Amino acid sequence: MPLRVAVQMDPLDRINIKGDSTFALMLEAQARGHSLYHYLARPHL
């Protein structure tokens, strides 16, 4: 049963995809057929 997975992390253009564990988990989730969503933390105002 596919899942919808939301991940909070830094902007994708700022991460090192070769060493980022969150990115690796996202790739594995995608390979297993899950839907992925990425969002940024909103700074406190």
N, CA, C and O atoms as a Maestro MAE file, in Angstrom:
{
 s_m_m2io_version
 :::
 2.0.0
}

f_m_ct {
 s_m_title
 :::
 protein
 m_atom[180] {
  # First column is atom index #
  i_m_mmod_type
  r_m_x_coord
  r_m_y_coord
  r_m_z_coord
  i_m_residue_number
  s_m_chain_name
  s_m_pdb_residue_name
  s_m_pdb_atom_name
  i_m_atomic_number
  :::
  1 25 0.846 -1.171 0.000 1 A "MET " " N  " 7
  2 3 0.000 0.000 0.000 1 A "MET " " CA " 6
  3 2 0.898 1.243 0.000 1 A "MET " " C  " 6
  4 15 1.647 1.450 0.955 1 A "MET " " O  " 8
  5 25 0.842 2.057 -1.028 2 A "PRO " " N  " 7
  6 3 1.689 3.250 -1.107 2 A "PRO " " CA " 6
  7 2 1.343 4.272 -0.028 2 A "PRO " " C  " 6
  8 15 0.182 4.436 0.347 2 A "PRO " " O  " 8
  9 25 2.358 4.943 0.453 3 A "LEU " " N  " 7
  10 3 2.204 5.990 1.458 3 A "LEU " " CA " 6
  11 2 2.412 7.357 0.839 3 A "LEU " " C  " 6
  12 15 3.011 7.483 -0.230 3 A "LEU " " O  " 8
  13 25 1.915 8.377 1.514 4 A "ARG " " N  " 7
  14 3 2.233 9.767 1.179 4 A "ARG " " CA " 6
  15 2 3.207 10.233 2.254 4 A "ARG " " C  " 6
  16 15 2.852 10.289 3.431 4 A "ARG " " O  " 8
  17 25 4.417 10.566 1.862 5 A "VAL " " N  " 7
  18 3 5.474 10.905 2.802 5 A "VAL " " CA " 6
  19 2 5.851 12.374 2.629 5 A "VAL " " C  " 6
  20 15 6.219 12.800 1.535 5 A "VAL " " O  " 8
  21 25 5.758 13.145 3.711 6 A "ALA " " N  " 7
  22 3 6.166 14.545 3.701 6 A "ALA " " CA " 6
  23 2 7.457 14.671 4.491 6 A "ALA " " C  " 6
  24 15 7.581 14.125 5.587 6 A "ALA " " O  " 8
  25 25 8.424 15.399 3.925 7 A "VAL " " N  " 7
  26 3 9.741 15.530 4.540 7 A "VAL " " CA " 6
  27 2 10.078 17.007 4.699 7 A "VAL " " C  " 6
  28 15 10.029 17.777 3.740 7 A "VAL " " O  " 8
  29 25 10.421 17.387 5.925 8 A "GLN " " N  " 7
  30 3 10.888 18.756 6.167 8 A "GLN " " CA " 6
  31 2 12.404 18.737 6.127 8 A "GLN " " C  " 6
  32 15 13.048 17.993 6.866 8 A "GLN " " O  " 8
  33 25 12.967 19.559 5.262 9 A "MET " " N  " 7
  34 3 14.421 19.629 5.167 9 A "MET " " CA " 6
  35 2 14.827 20.932 4.507 9 A "MET " " C  " 6
  36 15 13.980 21.732 4.110 9 A "MET " " O  " 8
  37 25 16.136 21.138 4.395 10 A "ASP " " N  " 7
  38 3 16.667 22.321 3.727 10 A "ASP " " CA " 6
  39 2 16.221 22.337 2.274 10 A "ASP " " C  " 6
  40 15 15.799 21.312 1.738 10 A "ASP " " O  " 8
  41 25 16.316 23.507 1.631 11 A "PRO " " N  " 7
  42 3 16.001 23.567 0.199 11 A "PRO " " CA " 6
  43 2 16.831 22.543 -0.573 11 A "PRO " " C  " 6
  44 15 18.018 22.362 -0.301 11 A "PRO " " O  " 8
  45 25 16.208 21.890 -1.518 12 A "LEU " " N  " 7
  46 3 16.879 20.805 -2.244 12 A "LEU " " CA " 6
  47 2 18.135 21.270 -2.968 12 A "LEU " " C  " 6
  48 15 19.072 20.491 -3.138 12 A "LEU " " O  " 8
  49 25 18.166 22.524 -3.393 13 A "ASP " " N  " 7
  50 3 19.356 23.004 -4.105 13 A "ASP " " CA " 6
  51 2 20.539 23.266 -3.174 13 A "ASP " " C  " 6
  52 15 21.628 23.592 -3.645 13 A "ASP " " O  " 8
  53 25 20.344 23.131 -1.872 14 A "ARG " " N  " 7
  54 3 21.416 23.373 -0.899 14 A "ARG " " CA " 6
  55 2 21.966 22.103 -0.256 14 A "ARG " " C  " 6
  56 15 22.923 22.178 0.515 14 A "ARG " " O  " 8
  57 25 21.400 20.962 -0.545 15 A "ILE " " N  " 7
  58 3 21.869 19.744 0.117 15 A "ILE " " CA " 6
  59 2 22.913 19.032 -0.737 15 A "ILE " " C  " 6
  60 15 22.969 19.198 -1.956 15 A "ILE " " O  " 8
  61 25 23.732 18.240 -0.065 16 A "ASN " " N  " 7
  62 3 24.717 17.398 -0.728 16 A "ASN " " CA " 6
  63 2 24.074 16.021 -0.910 16 A "ASN " " C  " 6
  64 15 24.029 15.229 0.031 16 A "ASN " " O  " 8
  65 25 23.582 15.737 -2.107 17 A "ILE " " N  " 7
  66 3 22.820 14.500 -2.313 17 A "ILE " " CA " 6
  67 2 23.667 13.250 -2.125 17 A "ILE " " C  " 6
  68 15 23.119 12.171 -1.903 17 A "ILE " " O  " 8
  69 25 24.978 13.365 -2.207 18 A "LYS " " N  " 7
  70 3 25.842 12.195 -2.000 18 A "LYS " " CA " 6
  71 2 25.976 11.827 -0.532 18 A "LYS " " C  " 6
  72 15 26.314 10.686 -0.218 18 A "LYS " " O  " 8
  73 25 25.719 12.769 0.379 19 A "GLY " " N  " 7
  74 3 25.920 12.478 1.788 19 A "GLY " " CA " 6
  75 2 24.728 12.750 2.680 19 A "GLY " " C  " 6
  76 15 24.840 12.619 3.899 19 A "GLY " " O  " 8
  77 25 23.606 13.119 2.124 20 A "ASP " " N  " 7
  78 3 22.435 13.466 2.927 20 A "ASP " " CA " 6
  79 2 21.560 12.242 3.156 20 A "ASP " " C  " 6
  80 15 21.023 11.668 2.208 20 A "ASP " " O  " 8
  81 25 21.418 11.844 4.415 21 A "SER " " N  " 7
  82 3 20.652 10.635 4.727 21 A "SER " " CA " 6
  83 2 19.162 10.798 4.451 21 A "SER " " C  " 6
  84 15 18.501 9.840 4.050 21 A "SER " " O  " 8
  85 25 18.623 12.004 4.661 22 A "THR " " N  " 7
  86 3 17.211 12.233 4.376 22 A "THR " " CA " 6
  87 2 16.931 12.058 2.893 22 A "THR " " C  " 6
  88 15 15.920 11.468 2.511 22 A "THR " " O  " 8
  89 25 17.829 12.570 2.059 23 A "PHE " " N  " 7
  90 3 17.664 12.419 0.621 23 A "PHE " " CA " 6
  91 2 17.708 10.938 0.231 23 A "PHE " " C  " 6
  92 15 16.941 10.495 -0.624 23 A "PHE " " O  " 8
  93 25 18.598 10.183 0.854 24 A "ALA " " N  " 7
  94 3 18.683 8.740 0.577 24 A "ALA " " CA " 6
  95 2 17.381 8.033 0.952 24 A "ALA " " C  " 6
  96 15 16.913 7.160 0.221 24 A "ALA " " O  " 8
  97 25 16.798 8.408 2.085 25 A "LEU " " N  " 7
  98 3 15.516 7.814 2.485 25 A "LEU " " CA " 6
  99 2 14.409 8.174 1.504 25 A "LEU " " C  " 6
  100 15 13.539 7.356 1.209 25 A "LEU " " O  " 8
  101 25 14.448 9.400 1.005 26 A "MET " " N  " 7
  102 3 13.451 9.823 0.021 26 A "MET " " CA " 6
  103 2 13.576 9.010 -1.272 26 A "MET " " C  " 6
  104 15 12.572 8.608 -1.859 26 A "MET " " O  " 8
  105 25 14.805 8.775 -1.705 27 A "LEU " " N  " 7
  106 3 15.015 7.965 -2.911 27 A "LEU " " CA " 6
  107 2 14.468 6.553 -2.728 27 A "LEU " " C  " 6
  108 15 13.838 6.001 -3.631 27 A "LEU " " O  " 8
  109 25 14.709 5.977 -1.564 28 A "GLU " " N  " 7
  110 3 14.219 4.623 -1.307 28 A "GLU " " CA " 6
  111 2 12.696 4.587 -1.257 28 A "GLU " " C  " 6
  112 15 12.075 3.661 -1.780 28 A "GLU " " O  " 8
  113 25 12.101 5.584 -0.633 29 A "ALA " " N  " 7
  114 3 10.637 5.646 -0.582 29 A "ALA " " CA " 6
  115 2 10.060 5.767 -1.985 29 A "ALA " " C  " 6
  116 15 9.061 5.126 -2.308 29 A "ALA " " O  " 8
  117 25 10.689 6.587 -2.813 30 A "GLN " " N  " 7
  118 3 10.230 6.744 -4.196 30 A "GLN " " CA " 6
  119 2 10.372 5.434 -4.963 30 A "GLN " " C  " 6
  120 15 9.489 5.061 -5.735 30 A "GLN " " O  " 8
  121 25 11.475 4.744 -4.750 31 A "ALA " " N  " 7
  122 3 11.698 3.465 -5.431 31 A "ALA " " CA " 6
  123 2 10.647 2.428 -5.034 31 A "ALA " " C  " 6
  124 15 10.345 1.521 -5.809 31 A "ALA " " O  " 8
  125 25 10.097 2.560 -3.843 32 A "ARG " " N  " 7
  126 3 9.068 1.625 -3.368 32 A "ARG " " CA " 6
  127 2 7.660 2.058 -3.753 32 A "ARG " " C  " 6
  128 15 6.684 1.417 -3.362 32 A "ARG " " O  " 8
  129 25 7.548 3.148 -4.522 33 A "GLY " " N  " 7
  130 3 6.250 3.564 -5.037 33 A "GLY " " CA " 6
  131 2 5.474 4.546 -4.182 33 A "GLY " " C  " 6
  132 15 4.294 4.787 -4.436 33 A "GLY " " O  " 8
  133 25 6.117 5.119 -3.169 34 A "HIS " " N  " 7
  134 3 5.440 6.081 -2.307 34 A "HIS " " CA " 6
  135 2 5.473 7.470 -2.937 34 A "HIS " " C  " 6
  136 15 6.363 7.778 -3.729 34 A "HIS " " O  " 8
  137 25 4.501 8.304 -2.583 35 A "SER " " N  " 7
  138 3 4.459 9.694 -3.035 35 A "SER " " CA " 6
  139 2 5.242 10.543 -2.045 35 A "SER " " C  " 6
  140 15 5.097 10.389 -0.832 35 A "SER " " O  " 8
  141 25 6.077 11.445 -2.568 36 A "LEU " " N  " 7
  142 3 6.923 12.271 -1.707 36 A "LEU " " CA " 6
  143 2 6.546 13.736 -1.816 36 A "LEU " " C  " 6
  144 15 6.207 14.233 -2.890 36 A "LEU " " O  " 8
  145 25 6.613 14.417 -0.675 37 A "TYR " " N  " 7
  146 3 6.356 15.843 -0.601 37 A "TYR " " CA " 6
  147 2 7.465 16.465 0.228 37 A "TYR " " C  " 6
  148 15 7.861 15.918 1.258 37 A "TYR " " O  " 8
  149 25 7.961 17.597 -0.217 38 A "HIS " " N  " 7
  150 3 9.038 18.306 0.465 38 A "HIS " " CA " 6
  151 2 8.515 19.654 0.910 38 A "HIS " " C  " 6
  152 15 7.848 20.355 0.149 38 A "HIS " " O  " 8
  153 25 8.822 20.020 2.155 39 A "TYR " " N  " 7
  154 3 8.425 21.346 2.634 39 A "TYR " " CA " 6
  155 2 9.539 21.940 3.476 39 A "TYR " " C  " 6
  156 15 10.369 21.225 4.038 39 A "TYR " " O  " 8
  157 25 9.539 23.257 3.552 40 A "LEU " " N  " 7
  158 3 10.545 23.986 4.326 40 A "LEU " " CA " 6
  159 2 9.945 24.436 5.649 40 A "LEU " " C  " 6
  160 15 8.738 24.653 5.754 40 A "LEU " " O  " 8
  161 25 10.793 24.572 6.651 41 A "ALA " " N  " 7
  162 3 10.339 25.103 7.927 41 A "ALA " " CA " 6
  163 2 10.104 26.598 7.769 41 A "ALA " " C  " 6
  164 15 10.909 27.296 7.151 41 A "ALA " " O  " 8
  165 25 9.041 27.072 8.307 42 A "ARG " " N  " 7
  166 3 8.760 28.501 8.267 42 A "ARG " " CA " 6
  167 2 9.426 29.147 9.478 42 A "ARG " " C  " 6
  168 15 9.203 28.710 10.607 42 A "ARG " " O  " 8
  169 25 10.234 30.174 9.262 43 A "PRO " " N  " 7
  170 3 10.887 30.822 10.407 43 A "PRO " " CA " 6
  171 2 9.874 31.487 11.327 43 A "PRO " " C  " 6
  172 15 8.832 31.974 10.888 43 A "PRO " " O  " 8
  173 25 10.202 31.494 12.603 44 A "HIS " " N  " 7
  174 3 9.324 32.156 13.578 44 A "HIS " " CA " 6
  175 2 9.363 33.646 13.346 44 A "HIS " " C  " 6
  176 15 10.429 34.219 13.119 44 A "HIS " " O  " 8
  177 25 8.224 34.265 13.400 45 A "LEU " " N  " 7
  178 3 8.149 35.713 13.183 45 A "LEU " " CA " 6
  179 2 8.014 36.451 14.486 45 A "LEU " " C  " 6
  180 15 7.937 37.680 14.494 45 A "LEU " " O  " 8
  :::
 }
 m_bond[179] {
  # First column is bond index #
  i_m_from
  i_m_to
  i_m_order
  :::
  1 1 2 1
  2 2 3 1
  3 3 4 2
  4 3 5 1
  5 5 6 1
  6 6 7 1
  7 7 8 2
  8 7 9 1
  9 9 10 1
  10 10 11 1
  11 11 12 2
  12 11 13 1
  13 13 14 1
  14 14 15 1
  15 15 16 2
  16 15 17 1
  17 17 18 1
  18 18 19 1
  19 19 20 2
  20 19 21 1
  21 21 22 1
  22 22 23 1
  23 23 24 2
  24 23 25 1
  25 25 26 1
  26 26 27 1
  27 27 28 2
  28 27 29 1
  29 29 30 1
  30 30 31 1
  31 31 32 2
  32 31 33 1
  33 33 34 1
  34 34 35 1
  35 35 36 2
  36 35 37 1
  37 37 38 1
  38 38 39 1
  39 39 40 2
  40 39 41 1
  41 41 42 1
  42 42 43 1
  43 43 44 2
  44 43 45 1
  45 45 46 1
  46 46 47 1
  47 47 48 2
  48 47 49 1
  49 49 50 1
  50 50 51 1
  51 51 52 2
  52 51 53 1
  53 53 54 1
  54 54 55 1
  55 55 56 2
  56 55 57 1
  57 57 58 1
  58 58 59 1
  59 59 60 2
  60 59 61 1
  61 61 62 1
  62 62 63 1
  63 63 64 2
  64 63 65 1
  65 65 66 1
  66 66 67 1
  67 67 68 2
  68 67 69 1
  69 69 70 1
  70 70 71 1
  71 71 72 2
  72 71 73 1
  73 73 74 1
  74 74 75 1
  75 75 76 2
  76 75 77 1
  77 77 78 1
  78 78 79 1
  79 79 80 2
  80 79 81 1
  81 81 82 1
  82 82 83 1
  83 83 84 2
  84 83 85 1
  85 85 86 1
  86 86 87 1
  87 87 88 2
  88 87 89 1
  89 89 90 1
  90 90 91 1
  91 91 92 2
  92 91 93 1
  93 93 94 1
  94 94 95 1
  95 95 96 2
  96 95 97 1
  97 97 98 1
  98 98 99 1
  99 99 100 2
  100 99 101 1
  101 101 102 1
  102 102 103 1
  103 103 104 2
  104 103 105 1
  105 105 106 1
  106 106 107 1
  107 107 108 2
  108 107 109 1
  109 109 110 1
  110 110 111 1
  111 111 112 2
  112 111 113 1
  113 113 114 1
  114 114 115 1
  115 115 116 2
  116 115 117 1
  117 117 118 1
  118 118 119 1
  119 119 120 2
  120 119 121 1
  121 121 122 1
  122 122 123 1
  123 123 124 2
  124 123 125 1
  125 125 126 1
  126 126 127 1
  127 127 128 2
  128 127 129 1
  129 129 130 1
  130 130 131 1
  131 131 132 2
  132 131 133 1
  133 133 134 1
  134 134 135 1
  135 135 136 2
  136 135 137 1
  137 137 138 1
  138 138 139 1
  139 139 140 2
  140 139 141 1
  141 141 142 1
  142 142 143 1
  143 143 144 2
  144 143 145 1
  145 145 146 1
  146 146 147 1
  147 147 148 2
  148 147 149 1
  149 149 150 1
  150 150 151 1
  151 151 152 2
  152 151 153 1
  153 153 154 1
  154 154 155 1
  155 155 156 2
  156 155 157 1
  157 157 158 1
  158 158 159 1
  159 159 160 2
  160 159 161 1
  161 161 162 1
  162 162 163 1
  163 163 164 2
  164 163 165 1
  165 165 166 1
  166 166 167 1
  167 167 168 2
  168 167 169 1
  169 169 170 1
  170 170 171 1
  171 171 172 2
  172 171 173 1
  173 173 174 1
  174 174 175 1
  175 175 176 2
  176 175 177 1
  177 177 178 1
  178 178 179 1
  179 179 180 2
  :::
 }
}
